[in-house]
Amino acid sequence: MSPPAAGGLAGARGEGGGAGVGRVFVGAGCNRVVNNVSWGACGLVAFGAQNAVALFSPLRGEIVTTLPGHKATVNCTLWLPTKKDVLQIRSRERHYLLSGSSDGIIMAWKIDSGKGEWTHALQLPVMHKKGVTCLAGRMVSDTVSIFASTSSDGTVVIWKMEDEPTSVGSCEVSCLHSISVGPKPMVSLSLAVLPGQGGHLILAMGGLDHKVHIYCGDQSGKFIKACELKGHSDWIRSLDFSLPVMMGSEEHSLFLVSSSQDRTIRIWKMNSDAVSSAHTTSRKEDIGIASYIEGPLFVSGNTHYQVSLESLLVGHEDWVYSVEWQPPTLLTDDEAHQPMSILSASMDKMMMIWKPEKNTGLWINSVTVGELSHSALGFYGGHWQPDGKSILAHGYGGSFHMWRDVGLGSENWQPQIVPSGHFAPVSDLTWSRSGEYLLSVSHDQTTRIFAPWRSQVSPGDVTCWREIARPQIHGHDINCVAFIQGTGNHRFVSGADEKVSRVFEAPLSFLKTLQHATLLKTDNSGDFDDVQVLGANMSALGLSQKPIYTHGPRETQSSISNDGPDSMETIPDAVPTVFTEPPVEDQLAWNTLWPETHKLYGHGNELFSICCDHEGKIIASSCKAQSAPVAEIWLWEVGTWKAVGRLQSHNLTVTQMEFSRDNAFLLSVSRDRHLSVFSIRKTDDGAEHHLVAKLEAHKRIIWACSWNPFSYEFATGSRDKTVKIWSVQDSSSVKLLVTLPQFHDSVTALAWTGRDRASNAGILAIGMDNGMIELWNISGGRASTDSSGSGSSPLSFACMLRFDPLLCHVSTVHRLRWQKSDSSDEKSALQLASCGADHCVRVFEVRDI
């Protein structure tokens, strides 16, 4: 499949003109549940990112879209046709994607790989009362698929999907049968077509009772229990049927692989040549090292099937969450060939490929790949590329890990570039001083840097956004961040669910990596000489990050070469690295930390909001509060890092603050429904401040505020679904200029950028609780930053653009930030960054304004 470029124009056109918006970048982590990821025959990987279904292209290593619709966390996905349906895949352009969520809803999406389009097909009838945990299916003809869903409500439902390739409309899905499995629900399913039975199906399910249950049925959906397979001693986490395999002179055999929390993998063989008990006994005479243990006999149609244990695979040291047969290949005579190869993924941080040894037939581990980082906590699932050349894992940290066999004569599996992002709500983000990269913080307790990585590939430059560093990995949820403006090295300050703000400074390794990413050979590379810190090490408790100096003494290697298991005492040293190509997860999680340079003590509760003035001289911070003394805004002087002011005005948590463009005023908004404007003046001793105005601005919590870059006008947005524009009058009072028409949901984020100073024209970006984003043209009013009332004109406003839901967040928008632009061209494209509760960081390009 060749989806459209991630930066291609998409979205609605403006109401009053030709403005358009394009998707530049989406960064998101994978939901941390089993069965969440599915690699389709169309070449795209689907996964759940909070309530959205995200699609990424492994070829480009980029998320190409997110599909909105679910109202709860997405637990599982399934492509139809599956990778096993090789006969139905040929020259097929229409694929379907199924997704199940934690509220019991299953949705179907239509993916047209020829046109690179994706649309919502339909929502299935609600059959599950609790979350859907697994989906499994197969195509039984070119137009008909049978699939099954299981839920924690103790039911397994069989569905039928019919798709007419000639019709323009959507597919039709009907419920065929519902199986009640009792108080111990099933958590894994696999469906296959029995060989030589003319469409008879076999369904395997496993779950909390440690048994594999085999059901037989036909395309009418009526499934009858055939037998149970015992052997595992803990929950069954994954099941997968092979395609029928011809073993020597035997009839076609079907193989089922199962994995469990007992750390073992079992391969079960089902063949139809055992038609009588007498025949079965005679075969017992052939006893060899590869002989199998016979299990139950079951009947489907007019054929008897003998189940036997083919092999027991022991190699993983923790729960084995997923097993998957290598996808079949299509032979020249239109027959499917099933490779005898199994991929397993475990919480022991390893993925293994198992194959039978050529001489003895014993199954052995032929390939092991893994995540060796100290911070990794294992894999939830492993998946084959349809052609079997690559393998993909998703881990506990919401991360993807992909390896590709690049060997010519022998196997050589090497890490590949994959998308990355936060795996919890993203609370704040900010552009760097000159806008070359984006810094985001999240409740996943990390700070991440995303940047466009330029690579010089013939015939021209190719730019793809990548995560290039993870400056802070913390022990608390991070709530706010501000980039420190002004000259000098790159610095930022962040606030988490603790009473301390922390200041970080870029190490030498990051500065050189950034140079490689932008391909800018700076003339002032001598500035690097002033940076004496190469990188940073994580402390044992995961709170402070200690610097590693360029000329400092090298630590002993004992902690690195320690062969014992990782412990709090044996955390390995970081190895700060200058990356000439985008780093992968293992490197990001350990070797890209920034050193912490200062701590700012003073607040009595958890930090909630933070901002910096435009000269990089003063930082303002606030914390969660339920009383006026705790709701103080603290001012800190950059450099001395002393507290130089405590601003009292609000009674509850200050939700956002922002300095006016000339740093004369500090605007704050709060849960107490009030806004406050303070006059701020930097002095030799610190800062002078006084309260200019305080007024009740909205009827509900005020979540957001933003200044007009050209004047003393500002906007506030509230849970009461309104946005109001205000003006500071004569530096002594605040006047309401206009209230925009009421929005469809709570306003949670605002960002104002200027376009034309002469007419005081700008664009106000508005983000809402439902994830939607709108752009409004604001112009007129006072066009200068002087305090006189001259030059005023009526303020005009109009909605210029409503973003397409396919581009937007699916949950609350937490922050919007316009990229700083030095261009005075009114028609130049602008970049807008956003983050939200859906774990996503997004960058848009707004064009043709």
SEBA-655070 format. One record per residue (C-alpha): x, y, z. Coordinates in pm, whole numbers, padded with zeros to 5 digits, always signed. Layout:
XYZ...
//
This chain:
+00000+00000+00000+00117+00351-00071-00070+00591+00160-00049+00963+00100+00248+01148+00236+00211+01239+00600+00238+01604+00510-00019+01591+00233-00303+01843+00238-00604+01713+00420-00892+01853+00617-01172+02099+00569-01144+02419+00375-01215+02746+00547-01557+02902+00556-01444+03236+00428-01149+03152+00205-00905+02899+00072-00713+02808+00384-00622+02442+00417-00450+02233+00678-00217+01938+00631-00093+01667+00863+00281+01702+00914+00342+01467+01206+00164+01244+01457+00352+01098+01752+00173+00845+01971+00254+00541+02180+00078+00208+02164-00185+00112+02423-00027-00125+02671-00251-00427+02616-00211-00764+02446-00368-00810+02097-00357-00435+02037-00142-00447+01722-00219-00598+01382+00006-00595+01072-00215-00611+00765-00163-00765+00426-00196-00412+00285+00138-00327+00450+00005-00099+00724+00026-00164+01098-00284-00081+01305-00274-00018+01677-00480+00147+01948-00362+00488+02073-00597+00570+02360-00946+00593+02197-00816+00617+01840-00701+00353+01593-00367+00462+01450-00214+00338+01124+00157+00350+01058+00366+00269+00753+00666+00049+00841+00838+00155+00519+00844+00521+00623+00837+00466+00997+00557+00724+01031+00200+00729+01156-00011+00813+00850-00347+00869+01020-00558+00818+01330-00918+00699+01301-01167+00855+01547-01487+00688+01661-01433+00487+01977-01535+00640+02309-01311+00413+02519-00961+00263+02505-00894+00050+02195-00791-00300+02309-00756-00504+01990-00738-00476+01611-00774-00722+01321-00717-00682+00947-00939-00863+00696-00816-01026+00480-00554-01152+00723-00194-01230+00633-00296-01597+00606-00556-01524+00335-00294-01514+00060-00531-01648-00206-00781-01367-00139-00520-01091-00114-00405-01101-00477-00469-00769-00655-00706-00668-00378-00727-00296-00303-01006-00289-00045-00912-00402+00306-01112-00390+00626-00990-00317+00974-01179-00423+01286-01118-00263+01625-01260-00348+01968-01265-00120+02270-01298-00149+02646-01667-00048+02639-01762-00354+02429-01790-00172+02094-01649-00319+01769-01602-00092+01466-01513-00167+01106-01304+00061+00886-01263+00047+00509-00908+00099+00382-00865+00157+00009-00498+00084-00056-00520+00189-00419-00635+00542-00339-00476+00566+00005-00811+00645+00165-00965+00528+00493-01325+00566+00598-01547+00453+00885-01752+00163+00752-01988+00077+01039-02030+00005+01407-02124-00355+01480-02434-00435+01689-02350-00430+02059-02316-00792+02174-02059-00757+02453-02136-00603+02791-01770-00554+02881-01445-00481+02700-01353-00667+02381-01016-00838+02440-00939-01031+02121-01046-01056+01757-00965-01345+01519-01092-01426+01172-01038-01567+00825-01176-01518+00478-01375-01821+00363-01428-01687+00009-01333-01380-00194-01619-01182-00043-01708-01350+00288-01515-01343+00615-01593-01517+00941-01449-01365+01257-01486-01408+01632-01467-01166+01923-01415-01240+02290-01487-01025+02591-01432-01018+02965-01810-01068+03001-01754-01441+02935-01893-01458+02581-01743-01536+02241-01941-01403+01944-01914-01534+01585-01965-01276+01308-01996-01281+00930-01875-01000+00705-01984-00978+00340-01819-00741+00098-01922-00694-00263-01613-00567-00450-01828-00413-00722-02048-00214-00487-01961+00136-00377-02126+00094-00038-01988-00049+00281-01972-00409+00391-02245-00593+00577-02179-00757+00913-02417-00996+01089-02396-01181+01419-02417-01559+01368-02374-01712+01711-02286-01632+02071-02104-01882+02291-02109-01846+02669-01788-01975+02825-01875-01929+03191-01718-01727+03472-01361-01761+03345-01348-01556+03024-01140-01633+02716-00861-01389+02632-00719-01542+02312-00875-01677+01992-00767-01829+01662-00983-01936+01368-00891-02165+01076-01045-02358+00787-01016-02735+00834-00836-02907+00543-01046-03112+00301-01376-03030+00468-01535-02792+00222-01557-02490+00446-01572-02641+00794-01410-02413+01052-01219-02474+01371-01202-02221+01654-00949-02237+01936-00997-02029+02250-00792-02000+02565-00811-01804+02883-00817-01811+03258-00886-02185+03309-00545-02291+03165-00708-02503+02889-00730-02465+02512-01091-02519+02403-01151-02647+02048-01484-02572+01876-01590-02694+01531-01848-02533+01307-01939-02425+00958-02010-02099+00779-02355-02078+00935-02172-01985+01257-02299-02273+01472-01997-02391+01669-01998-02704+01889-01732-02784+02146-01509-03065+02023-01241-03114+02288-01008-02955+02541-00629-02947+02529-00463-02959+02869-00101-02900+02955-00048-02533+03036-00040-02441+03405-00136-02073+03379-00349-01838+03167-00342-01896+02791-00234-01563+02639-00206-01635+02265-00321-01891+02006-00249-01917+01635-00341-02175+01369-00111-02248+01077-00231-02314+00725-00263-02688+00644+00081-02842+00606+00173-03153+00403+00409-03365+00616+00571-03637+00404+00318-03896+00294+00058-03790+00551-00260-03601+00479-00261-03228+00537-00204-03148+00904-00311-02839+01091-00086-02694+01361-00193-02481+01656+00059-02294+01868-00030-02174+02218+00158-01960+02470+00095-01906+02836+00192-01721+03148+00361-02046+03253+00648-01927+03023+00610-02217+02779+00492-02255+02420+00312-02568+02298+00267-02680+01938-00038-02900+01882-00079-03112+01567-00418-03205+01424-00429-03459+01140-00711-03648+00982-00536-03977+00906-00630-04131+01243-00979-04262+01165-01001-04547+01414-00869-04638+01753-00706-04953+01607-00507-04743+01363-00411-04519+01649-00273-04806+01857-00068-04945+01572+00111-04614+01530+00236-04626+01887+00496-04881+01786+00699-04610+01610+00866-04445+01908+01138-04191+01834+01288-03869+01972+01050-03661+01763+00742-03869+01836+00443-03680+01965+00219-03731+02264-00127-03825+02153-00417-03619+02277-00794-03623+02224-00978-03731+01912-01259-03516+01771-01496-03529+01478-01587-03256+01233-01823-03337+00951-01744-03696+00850-01376-03681+00944-01194-03779+01261-00905-03564+01378-00630-03675+01613-00471-03405+01831-00118-03459+01954+00148-03250+02122+00410-03188+01857+00653-02992+02073+00701-02807+02400+00916-02495+02359+01095-02371+02670+01322-02068+02640+01151-01757+02768+01203-01650+03128+00875-01464+03174+00514-01468+03055+00486-01540+02682+00224-01293+02562+00216-01373+02192+00294-01643+01936+00241-01618+01561+00313-01845+01265+00516-01693+00986+00271-01575+00716+00231-01813+00422+00366-01741+00076+00188-01788-00255+00341-02049-00488+00326-02026-00867+00051-02287-00890-00182-02079-00672-00108-02282-00363-00021-02137-00026+00300-02255+00139+00316-02243+00519+00674-02187+00648+00748-02387+00963+00852-02088+01169+00700-01932+01483+00759-01588+01638+00715-01551+02014+00726-01237+02232+00760-01230+02607+00779-01002+02908+01143-01111+02944+01223-00839+02682+01291-01100+02412+01140-01209+02082+01239-01550+01947+01196-01726+01614+01152-02103+01649+01211-02352+01365+01242-02732+01345+01601-02849+01317+01665-03002+00971+01804-03339+01078+01612-03427+01394+01292-03227+01344+01327-03086+01695+01203-02728+01734+01483-02495+01834+01526-02122+01890+01703-01998+01577+01687-01618+01628+01666-01406+01944+01622-01028+01940+01540-00807+02231+01538-00483+02421+01839-00477+02650+01768-00138+02805+01756-00127+03181+01433+00072+03162+01243-00173+02940+00983-00401+03097+00910-00654+02824+00692-00713+02517+00314-00742+02490+00314-00884+02139+00519-00979+01832+00415-00972+01467+00551-01079+01129+00561-00860+00822+00343-01026+00555+00654-01129+00358+00832-01257+00670+01131-01023+00624+01063-00806+00932+00933-00860+01284+00766-00604+01509+00718-00595+01887+00525-00355+02108+00636-00307+02464+00536-00206+02812+00651+00152+02753+00408+00200+02462+00702+00161+02224+00751-00027+01899+01062-00227+01814+01122-00357+01461+01399-00574+01322+01458-00658+00957+01659-00945+00812+01918-00762+00603+02150-01061+00564+02240-01188+00218+02378-01536+00280+02268-01577+00641+02016-01417+00873+02113-01075+01010+01834-00900+01200+01892-00527+01245+01681-00261+01426+01465-00036+01208+01309+00310+01249+00955+00301+01389+00714+00569+01515+00727+00661+01881+00536+00877+02125+00386+00908+02468+00173+00627+02615-00026+00848+02856-00197+01189+02829+00037+01460+02697-00002+01753+02934+00207+02029+02774+00440+02108+02486+00655+02396+02365+00867+02484+02063+01238+02546+02107+01359+02907+02089+01395+02914+01713+01130+02653+01641+01356+02377+01509+01216+02111+01743+00927+02038+01975+00943+01947+02344+00650+01761+02506+00580+01631+02857+00336+01365+02966+00185+01166+03249+00398+00876+03122+00672+01055+03323+00888+01141+03022+00991+01454+02833+01045+01393+02462+01192+01596+02176+01048+01558+01825+01216+01717+01525+01214+01697+01145+01510+01478+01049+01649+01564+00708+01828+01291+00515+02010+01356+00190+01870+01090-00037+01883+01118-00414+01720+01299-00590+01662+01544-00300+01622+01593+00070+01368+01381+00253+01234+01513+00583+01059+01291+00837+00970+01383+01193+01138+01165+01454+01184+01149+01828+01549+01250+01863+01592+01268+02242+01426+01191+02574+01576+01459+02801+01386+01367+03118+01270+01028+03246+01111+01091+03582+00945+00922+03876+00638+01150+03875+00378+01248+03614+00500+01565+03439+00238+01842+03410+00402+02147+03252+00709+02268+03065+00854+02598+02945+01152+02662+02719+01386+02925+02859+01418+03198+02596+01712+03430+02534+02071+03348+02441+02298+03068+02552+02251+02695+02556+01915+02519+02512+01739+02501+02851+01392+02414+02975+01214+02396+03308+00949+02136+03389+00703+02079+03671+00562+01743+03781+00347+01594+04055+00600+01716+04310+00672+02051+04477+00994+02116+04284+01054+02265+03938+01359+02125+03761+01585+02303+03512+01763+02106+03238+02039+02207+02998+02126+02048+02663+02440+01831+02665+02701+01832+02391+02577+01501+02248+02231+01651+02183+02366+01968+02020+02568+01762+01774+02276+01524+01708+02053+01825+01635+02312+01945+01387+02295+01610+01206+01912+01618+01210+01888+01964+01053+02192+01917+00825+02302+02265+00927+02678+02295+00961+02682+02594+01193+02963+02847+01162+02961+02897+01536+03047+02537+01620+03301+02689+01854+03005+02743+02089+03028+02371+02157+03350+02438+02348+03148+02616+02618+02940+02304+02681+03133+02081+02917+02859+01824+02974+02843+01528+02738+02523+01370+02872+02349+01256+03189+02300+00950+03407+01977+00848+03577+01980+00817+03955+01863+00502+04125+01525+00649+04225+01463+00798+03880+01431+01157+04004+01757+01346+03942+01980+01323+03635+02350+01372+03703+02584+01519+03440+02854+01325+03258+03141+01566+03185+03342+01564+02865+03676+01557+03047+03559+01401+03371+03697+01077+03514+03548+00768+03359+03338+00555+03589+03447+00201+03648+03288-00047+03415+03190-00287+03691+02827-00176+03686+02810-00218+03310+02971-00560+03294+02781-00696+03593+02636-01027+03482+02374-01035+03754+02016-00918+03710+01942-00546+03703+01877-00397+04045+01863-00054+04197+02233-00086+04282+02350-00200+03939+02200+00060+03708+02437+00078+03409+02600+00405+03306+02448+00593+03016+02655+00623+02701+02586+00971+02555+02593+00934+02179+02596+01167+01881+02342+01018+01644+02393+01046+01270+02060+00871+01207+01741+00875+01417+01786+00683+01745+01577+00375+01824+01391+00308+02150+01679+00135+02327+01901+00439+02270+01632+00697+02348+01543+00540+02679+01891+00557+02822+02149+00757+02626+01975+01089+02544+01910+01231+02892+01983+01597+02969+02155+01686+03296+01949+01859+03563+02117+02187+03659+01885+02342+03921+01584+02275+04141+01337+02550+04228+01187+02494+04575+00894+02693+04711+00552+02561+04617+00347+02369+04871+00172+02136+04627+00226+01963+04291+00332+02191+04005+00058+02260+03751+00159+02548+03521+00482+02718+03420+00592+02984+03169+00893+03196+03077+00914+03554+02957+01029+03627+02601+01376+03745+02704+01455+03442+02917+01492+03640+03241+01189+03541+03452+01002+03215+03504+00652+03205+03655+00514+02887+03813+00196+02777+03990+00079+02465+04173-00244+02281+04251-00433+02481+04512-00756+02498+04708-00679+02814+04902-00542+03162+04826-00203+03123+05003-00122+02805+04809-00248+02953+04478+00034+03210+04471+00228+03254+04147+00602+03241+04210+00848+03440+03999+01203+03306+03957+01503+03489+03817+01687+03297+03546+02057+03274+03629+02044+03324+04005+01742+03090+04026+01612+03285+04324+01246+03351+04397+01192+03722+04318+00816+03750+04359+00502+03587+04494+00186+03708+04322-00137+03675+04518-00469+03699+04343-00635+03362+04285-00812+03131+04531-00781+02804+04335-00531+02641+04097-00386+02872+03833-00438+02671+03514-00229+02874+03266-00005+03181+03255+00153+03378+02972+00370+03689+02942+00274+03958+02693+00508+03986+02396+00697+04285+02546+00706+04116+02891+00523+04411+03051+00231+04201+03173+00173+03851+03308-00172+03706+03243-00307+03421+03457-00633+03228+03454-00765+02994+03720-01013+02735+03834-01175+03013+04039-01318+03154+03709-01111+03471+03739-00840+03619+03523-00562+03836+03659-00323+04072+03483-00003+04169+03664+00240+04441+03565+00594+04297+03571+00916+04499+03557+01262+04346+03578+01500+04525+03817+01856+04476+03933+01728+04321+04255+01478+04091+04086+01134+04202+03970+00867+04453+04062+00506+04355+04022+00158+04478+04098-00193+04359+04020-00346+04558+03733-00682+04387+03718-00871+04087+03849-01220+03999+03734-01457+03707+03707-01430+03635+03336-01635+03319+03282-01909+03112+03442-01698+02797+03465-01329+02701+03502-01098+02898+03272-00856+02652+03110-00661+02862+02861-00530+03207+02773-00315+03362+02501-00184+03712+02416-00207+03884+02080+00160+03918+01968+00095+04269+01830-00094+04438+02113-00226+04423+02468-00522+04208+02370-00566+03855+02496-00808+03565+02474-00946+03338+02745-01121+03002+02698-01342+02821+02947-01545+02515+03030-01852+02733+02966-01779+02678+02590-01691+03042+02524-01383+03235+02412-01359+03601+02510-01124+03869+02376-01004+04131+02624-00786+04440+02613-00563+04605+02874-00670+04971+02884-00412+05237+02976-00212+04980+03175-00465+05010+03455-00779+04814+03366-00908+04528+03149-01202+04564+02911-01404+04294+02738-01394+04352+02361-01593+04062+02220-01727+03712+02299-01700+03462+02015-02009+03253+01931-02051+02960+02169-01859+02644+02079-01982+02285+02080-01767+02182+02376-01545+02315+02654-01254+02526+02530-00932+02384+02674-00648+02535+02467-00575+02865+02289-00284+02995+02081-00271+03337+01907-00025+03416+01630+00018+03738+01436-00002+03773+01057-00007+04145+00977+00100+04407+01230-00043+04702+01035-00400+04571+01054-00341+04391+01387-00449+04071+01211-00381+03731+01354-00507+03374+01388-00647+03230+01708-00625+02851+01733-00891+02701+01960-00880+02345+02098-01171+02175+02268-01253+01900+02512-01377+01673+02231-01043+01698+02049-01160+01932+01774-00952+02232+01662-01071+02551+01492-00886+02854+01353-01037+03203+01378-00926+03522+01204-00905+03811+01450-00824+04160+01324-00877+04529+01406-00878+04670+01756-00572+04852+01882-00278+04784+01651+00012+04892+01869+00165+04810+02206+00163+05169+02329-00067+05253+02617-00255+05532+02441-00599+05473+02305-00515+05601+01955-00550+05392+01646-00833+05177+01775-01087+05021+01540-01366+04765+01587-01243+04410+01640-01358+04170+01368-01355+03793+01387-01451+03500+01164-01403+03124+01168-01153+03049+00891-01105+02672+00934-01250+02374+01117-01011+02080+01114-01129+01748+00971-01196+01500+01257-00948+01262+01090-00676+01519+01165-00785+01605+01517-00741+01457+01859-01001+01214+01991-00984+01345+02350-00917+01675+02525-00673+01914+02356-00433+02015+02635-00211+02267+02456-00172+02447+02123+00149+02623+02018+00232+02811+01698+00584+02768+01569+00791+03084+01595+00833+03226+01249+01074+03498+01141+00906+03525+00803+00721+03850+00735+00546+03693+00436+00177+03704+00516+00108+03411+00282+00376+03177+00419+00270+02846+00573+00247+02823+00950+00305+02520+01170+00078+02452+01467+00162+02192+01732-00094+02033+01961-00105+01772+02233-00388+01602+02414-00529+01339+02644-00528+01090+02353-00148+01043+02403-00081+01223+02073+00153+01503+01972+00047+01650+01638+00196+01905+01402-00017+02071+01133+00072+02299+00846-00175+02578+00776-00151+02700+00415-00293+02954+00171-00407+03191+00441
//
